[in-house]
Amino acid sequence: MAALRADTLKAALPAAVYYARALPDMPPPKRAGWVDGGLCPFHADSHRGNFRVNLESGAYTCFACGTKGGDILAFHRELHRLSFAETINDLAQQFLSGGWADE
């Protein structure tokens, strides 16, 4: 498999598609932009509404624990505790083998 560049991967994998897979408990979004991401996966969250994701840019933030990042790569990296290169490889593998582009 040829290596994907980060910008190519982000362009091919929309944030809304990624978050629908990565956050299966996320409430269905009613609009684009910043939406309720469900419970924060970075701490023992028990209050919906603290964790928000941006379905356009991929940015995320939690108002309770303070974690935040600018795109799906940062989210995936932090969630799975991967290096940047591991993040690109992991997402490329999942994206190419999982048919995410078809959603």
C-alpha positions in Angstrom: 0.0 0.0 0.0 1.3 3.4 -0.9 1.7 5.8 2.0 -0.9 8.5 2.2 0.0 12.0 3.1 -1.8 13.7 6.0 -3.4 16.4 3.8 -4.6 13.8 1.3 -6.0 11.6 4.1 -7.9 14.5 5.7 -9.3 15.6 2.3 -10.5 12.1 1.5 -11.9 11.3 5.0 -14.5 13.9 6.0 -14.6 14.8 9.7 -18.3 13.9 9.9 -17.6 10.4 8.5 -14.7 9.9 10.8 -16.5 11.0 14.0 -19.6 8.9 13.1 -17.3 5.9 13.2 -15.0 6.9 16.0 -17.7 8.1 18.4 -20.6 5.6 17.9 -22.5 7.1 20.9 -22.4 10.6 19.5 -25.9 11.9 19.1 -27.0 12.3 15.4 -25.9 15.8 14.4 -28.7 18.2 13.4 -26.3 20.6 11.5 -22.7 21.1 10.4 -20.1 22.9 12.5 -19.7 22.4 16.2 -22.0 19.6 17.6 -22.4 17.5 20.7 -19.8 14.7 20.5 -21.3 12.7 23.3 -19.3 11.8 26.4 -15.6 12.8 26.3 -13.4 9.8 25.5 -10.5 11.3 27.3 -11.8 11.2 30.9 -14.5 9.6 33.0 -17.2 11.9 31.6 -20.7 11.6 32.9 -22.2 14.9 31.5 -23.3 15.1 27.9 -22.6 18.5 26.3 -19.0 18.9 27.7 -17.4 17.3 24.6 -17.9 19.0 21.2 -16.6 18.2 17.7 -16.6 20.3 14.6 -17.9 18.2 11.7 -16.3 20.6 9.1 -12.8 21.1 10.4 -12.5 18.0 12.6 -11.5 20.1 15.7 -12.6 18.9 19.1 -12.7 20.2 22.6 -13.9 19.2 26.1 -15.0 21.9 28.4 -14.6 19.6 31.5 -11.0 18.2 31.1 -9.6 20.8 28.7 -8.5 18.5 26.0 -8.6 19.9 22.5 -7.2 19.6 19.0 -7.5 20.9 15.5 -8.4 17.9 13.3 -9.3 14.2 13.1 -5.6 13.3 13.0 -5.0 15.0 16.4 -8.1 13.3 17.8 -7.1 9.8 16.6 -3.5 10.3 17.7 -4.5 11.3 21.2 -7.3 8.8 21.6 -5.1 5.8 20.6 -1.8 7.3 22.0 0.0 6.9 18.6 2.8 8.8 17.0 2.0 11.0 14.1 3.3 8.4 11.6 1.4 5.6 13.4 -1.8 7.8 13.2 -1.5 8.3 9.4 -0.8 4.6 8.9 -3.6 3.4 11.1 -6.2 5.8 9.6 -5.0 4.9 6.1 -5.3 1.2 6.8 -8.8 1.6 8.2 -9.9 4.0 5.5 -8.7 1.9 2.6 -9.7 -1.4 4.0 -13.0 -0.3 5.7 -14.7 1.4 2.8 -15.1 4.7 4.7 -15.0 6.6 1.4 -18.3 5.0 0.4 -20.3 6.6 3.3 
